[in-house]
Structure formats: structure tokens, C-alpha cells
Amino acid sequence: MHILITGITGRIGGNLASLLLKQGHTVRGLVWPQDPRIEKFEGLNLDLHEGNLTNLKDVQSVMEGVDAVYHLGAAFQGGGPFTGADYFDINVKGTFHMLKAAVDHGKLKHFLFASTDAVYAKYPPEGMTDPIDQDTLPRRPSGWYAMSKSIGEELCNGYHRTYDLPITILRFCLVVGAGEILDFRQFYLSKLKTRPELKTLWAGEERLLLLKDANGRVYKQHIADVRDIVHGCACALDKPAAIGQTFQLAGPRPFTWDEAVPYLSQRLDIPFQEAILQGPPTFYEYDLTKSRERIGFEPQYDIIRIIEDALAYRSGTDIDVLPTQ
């Protein structure tokens, strides 16, 4: 297939492009002029086009002749800074342009839209009591990024109903790339020391934190290695069971702080201590049954492997950069 990736210069887009090439596809990329990080693609046979999602002519031009689209390009919290108007123009208007061009193109086999778990209200006062199911937990976005992605989902579903456009929505959880877990903010006292309940713990020396909520329950979170997200994106491509559906992508299982922090403490030789945080806790996980059964999504990188690969990456040791399938 001839596949277009918007947001190709991002870590998911770049790794997805490499995987799709290995699978025998041809890949075109839309490169945002304000983020032209194309040096990473040296040696790859990519068809790169500079253009802006906010410009309909750019989008219509880059869509010509493609069979499938991964619409990953977006303004997000980690970039920018972006204003509300930026989020609307890039994420909402940009998605509308992509969908309109896809319908005008008339021969598109698959349109895959990258969304986010930020559309869920996953921090209630007592944490989530049940695993999150993408089809039963209502979207309750807060903040411009989440709102813009939720609107994007509605546009995609509307175009599927109205024009029979073969869309699939992929909701990404928090994604970590090479080495990033070692800097995870909620593991470190130095990064949370301004919290009122933690101020007295700070004595000028770093400590890791084994966080618990006000009821003494250990924090739990479901994240994903970028390689598992890329694997999930590839799994959904050209699958009839994926059309018109939303799939949550995440790691093979959630992790708890009492698993990750003592392990990281040992590997980094940094002591840890328990601490209680007030307010809504981090305590959620995803039910991946639908993603596993319908598109064959089988994530491989749990928290221990993510930590070990991060340590290897920091030391200059080669690791598997891409999924094996």
C-alpha cells in the first residue's frame, strides 16, 4: 500500500514509517515547516512533502495517490506552546481538511486517526474502580488538547456515518520513548518537592517516591513504550474489523509504584521512601481485550523491560528500536 503519515517527524510517526517500509509499503510524509526534523530519515526511501494541516491545498496535494492515511499530526502538550486557537486550527480544522481531502480523493482504503486517553476523566477522587473500556467510559475532555482530539473523533465518526469513509480511531495512552522513563516526574522527590505534603521530606538529596493515595493505596498507571504504540498502529491497518471502531492502545499491563520504584531504586542506586499525596490519585488501567481480539494487538514492553531498555539506551547499548512484527 502507498501510505501517508502526517506528523511523520514525531517519534511515533518516524518509527511507524520505518516499520511500514520494512513491511513492504511505500510511505509519504507530511512535514510541518515549523518542525522539519528530517535528518533522522537519512537512508530511508521516503516521499516527504512540506506542508501545513491548516492549508487545505497542502492537504489535498499530499493526499493524491495514497491508499491509506495515518493522521498523527497535531498540536499537543509536549510541543508548543500552543494557544487555544492553535489547537483548534491544527487539530480540529486540520483534521477536517484531512477528512475532506480523503472523501474528495474517493479511493482511500483506510483513514487512521491518532487520539488520546486525555479524552477520559481518569482522575476521579478515588481513582478508577474498573479497567477503562473505550466503548463504555464516556469522553469527558478537559483542556484544549483533549477537547480538540475529542472533536476530531466526532469528525471522524461523522465522516464514517455520512460518507462511509473507512476510519479507525486509535487512542494512545501516555507514551514513553527511549530513556524517558528514567526521568518520569512522579518518581522523583526533587520534582514534587513543592507539594505541601512533601515539603518536609526534601533535605537536598534525591529520593524516589513510592506514592500512595490518602487511603494508603499504591499508585497505579497504564503507559506504553513507543514500540508498542507503533505495533498497534500497524496492527490496525487494512483490517476490516477495525473500520468504524475505536481502539485503546497501551502497554501489556499497568504498573504500580511498589513494583517500579524499588526496582528503579536498585538499578539507579537512589534510595526511595513512601509518601502519601492528597487529592485525586493516579490509579487506572485499560481493558485491551477489544484491541487484542479484533486487530491482534499484542504489546510486549512492560515497566521492567522499559526501565532496562532505558538504562541500556542511556549507556549507549543498542536496543530493538522497532517492533518485531
Sequence and secondary structure as in RCSB ss.txt:
>XXXX:A:sequence
MHILITGITGRIGGNLASLLLKQGHTVRGLVWPQDPRIEKFEGLNLDLHEGNLTNLKDVQSVMEGVDAVYHLGAA
FQGGGPFTGADYFDINVKGTFHMLKAAVDHGKLKHFLFASTDAVYAKYPPEGMTDPIDQDTLPRRPSGWYAMSKS
IGEELCNGYHRTYDLPITILRFCLVVGAGEILDFRQFYLSKLKTRPELKTLWAGEERLLLLKDANGRVYKQHIAD
VRDIVHGCACALDKPAAIGQTFQLAGPRPFTWDEAVPYLSQRLDIPFQEAILQGPPTFYEYDLTKSRERIGFEPQ
YDIIRIIEDALAYRSGTDIDVLPTQ
>XXXX:A:secstr
 EEEEETTTSHHHHHHHHHHHHTT EEEEEE TT    GGGTTS EEEEE  TT HHHHHHHHTT SEEEE    
 TTS    HHHHIIIIIIHHHHHHHHHHHH   SEEEEEEEGGGS    TT  SS B TTTS     SHHHHHHH
HHHHHHHHHHHHH   EEEEEE EEE TTGGGG GGGBHHHHTTSTTTGGG SSS  EEEEE TTS B EE EEE
HHHHHHHHHHHTT GGGTTEEEEE  SS EEHHHHHHHHHHHHT  EEEEE  SS  B  B  HHHHHHH     
  HHHHHHHHHHHHTT     S   
